[in-house]
């Protein structure tokens, strides 16, 4: 396998991997897994629902957000082959923001697939991807998470990055791919948000980021709470409500089951 500068050609690690675990060798392979919290994340929610009763995640899009940047990957049969699941990047249909240099990317897969999976992150005006991750199978449905820190990828403030996920049934015929994509931009928080987020925990922090238009940070915070308290249905319903506000109805519905 040929590795290009700035490109990571390793198999996609499952999100069960912990953020501080040493990165696996370049030839390691695994399939995408359900979104999990890296160890060391504060567990602000506990198993009870006391906190969730007082918090509602309401997303406010950033000012001057340009709509139309998300592409949903509708599944189905392609070229007479087996039916493929649908793919959705978990982001609004506009350029969504993060305060983090190394945020997490989330996506939803509606069903299992025995096909190849690819994830790429591209910078504007650069022909080679900043990141390319591949896996032989994508047989785990549900919400998935990739931590950019695992690949030493850092986003530059103000740069609009496009990220794409794909199921590849036939590598020789890429017209059969199921493709979904979205955009992400790192923005510096103002002093007020910086101070408030330093004191906030759990869903309070998720609500703070959502209200200030930092979609990726809000989704990451609520997902951390779900992983810390997996039996707390109220927190999962909070994530469902957040996803629905972005028009991600199928992913939201899966959270309510």
N, C-alpha and C positions, 0 to 999 in steps of 0.2 A: 504493500500500500504506500502510495506516495503522499507525504504530508507537506502541504504548502505553508508558507509563512502566514501567520494570523489565522490559520484554519485548524480546527481540531477535528481529526478524523478518528474518533473513537466511538465505540458502541455506547448507546445511551444508557447511563446508569439509572437504576430504579430510584424513585424518590424516597425509598426506604433508607437509602444511604444517608448517613449523618454528615453534616457539613464539615465537622472537624476530622472525619476519618481520612487518612491519607488517600490520595487519588489512586485508582487502580492502574495497572500497566496499560499501555496503549492498545493491547490486543484483547482486553477484557470485554466481554459481551454480556448483555442482559436485556430484558424487555422493560418497557416503561411500566411503572407501577403507580398506585394511587398516591395522591399528594400527601406528604408527610412533613412534619416539622423537624428541622435539624436539632440534635440534642443541644441543650444549653439555652434554648429559648425559654424566657420566663413563662410560667404557667399561671396566667392571671385569672382564669375563669373557674377552675375547679370543676367538679362534677355537677354542682348545683346550678340552678337556673336563676339565682337571685340577681346576678349582674345583668343577665340578658333581658330581664323584664323592664329594665330602665333605659335600655339603649336601643336605638333604631338606626340602622345604617342607611343614611340618605346621601346618595351620590350627587354632587354638584359639579357638572362639567366645567373645566377651566374656561376662562374668558377667551374669546377668539378661537375656540376649538373648531377645526375644519372637519366636517363630516365626510363619511364615505371611505374611510381608510381600512375598514375590515372586510375580509372576504371569508364567507362561510363555505365549508367543504361538504356539500350534500353528497351522501353516499348513494349507492345503487349499483346496478350491474353495468359494467363497462366492457364493451367488445365481446359480449356473450359469456364473460367470466362470472365468478361468484359475486353475489351482492356484497358491497363494502359498507362499513359503518360511516356515519357522518363525523366530521371533525369541526371543532369550533375553537378558535383562540379565545380565551376568556378576557376579553377587552371590549370597551365600547366601540361604536362605529365612528370614532374620531381618534386623533392622536392622543393617547392617554399618557399621563405623567407618572414619574417616580422621583422621589428625593434620593434614592439609593444609587450608589456607584455600581453595585452588583445585586440588582433585584432578582426576584424569581419570576419565571414565565410560567403561566398556567394554561392548560387547554383541556377540552372535554372530548372524549371519544364515545360515541353512542353504543358501540358493541365491540366484541373481539374481532381481530383480523389476524390472519396468518401471513400477512404481507410485510414487506420491508417498511420501515419508518424512517423519516428524515426530519430534522429540525435545523433551520439555518437562521442566522442573524446577519443582516447586510447593512453596511454603511452606505450613505449616498455617494455616488460617483466613484465607488470602488468596485471593480469587477469581481474580486474574490470575496467570499463571505468572511465576516469577522469570526463566525463560528459555524461549524457544520458538524452535526452529531447524527449518527446512524445506528439503527438496531435492526437485527434480522427479523424480528417479529414485533407486532403491536397487539398482543392478545389479551391485554387487560383493559376493559372498558372503564369509564368513569373519568374523574378529574385527576389530572397529572400535573406534576410540578418539576421544573428544571431550575436549579440554582446556578446562576452565572458564575458565582464564586468558585464552584467546583471546577470550572474551566479557565479560571484566571482571566475572565472577561470583565472589563471595566467600561462603563458607558461614560462618554464625555458630555458634560452639560451642554444643552442647546442643540445637540445633534439628533436628528430624527432617524431612528433605526426601524427597519422593517424586519419582522420575523415571520417565518413561514413554517408550517408543519405539513407533512405529506405522507399519505399511504401510497406505496409504489407496488402495485400488483405485478407489473411487467417492466423491468428495468430497460428493456429494449424498446418499449413503447410508452414513453412518458405521458402521452395524451390520455392514458387511462388513470393517471394519478388522481387521488382525492386530495385537494389542496385547500388549506385555510391559512389566512395571514392577518396580521395586525401591525400596529406601529407602537413604538414606545419612545419617550423622550425624557431625559433626565433634566430636572429643573431644581434650582436652589430654593429651599424654603425660606420664607421671611423669618425675621427674628421672633415674631409672635408664635408662629407654628413650631419653630425650633424649641422654644421654651415650653410650650404646652405639651409637645410630644415627649419631651424628656421626663415629664411627670406622669403622663398617661400610661395606663396599662390595659392589656386585654382588649375587650371590645370598645372601651372608651377610646383607645388609640386608633382602632379601626374606624370608628365613627368620626374622629377628628380628621383623619386623612381623607375619608370619603367626602366630608363637608368642604374640604379645601381643594378638592379636585385631583387628589393624588390617588388614582384608581389602583395602580399596582401595589402601592403600600397598604391601602385599605384591604385589598383581597389577601395580601400576604398576612396581615395581622389577624384577620378573622380565621384564616386557614390554620394559623398557629394555634389559635384557641380551640378549634375543632380537634386538632391532633393532641392537644393537651387534655381535652375532655371529650373523648370520642363518644361517650354515652349521652352527652347533653344535646338533645334534639333541638332545643331552642337556638343554640349557636348555629347549627346547620341550617335552620330556617332563616337565620339572619343572613347567611351567605347566599341562600336561595333568593332572598329579597334583593340583595345587592346585584346578583347576576341578572335578575329579571329587569332591573332598572336599566341595564345595558342592552336589553333586547335578547338576552341569551336564555330563551324560554325553555329549550330542551334541557340544558344543563341545570336550570333552576328546578324544573320538574323532577329531575333525578334526585335532587337533594331532599325533596318532600316525600319520597317513597318510604 
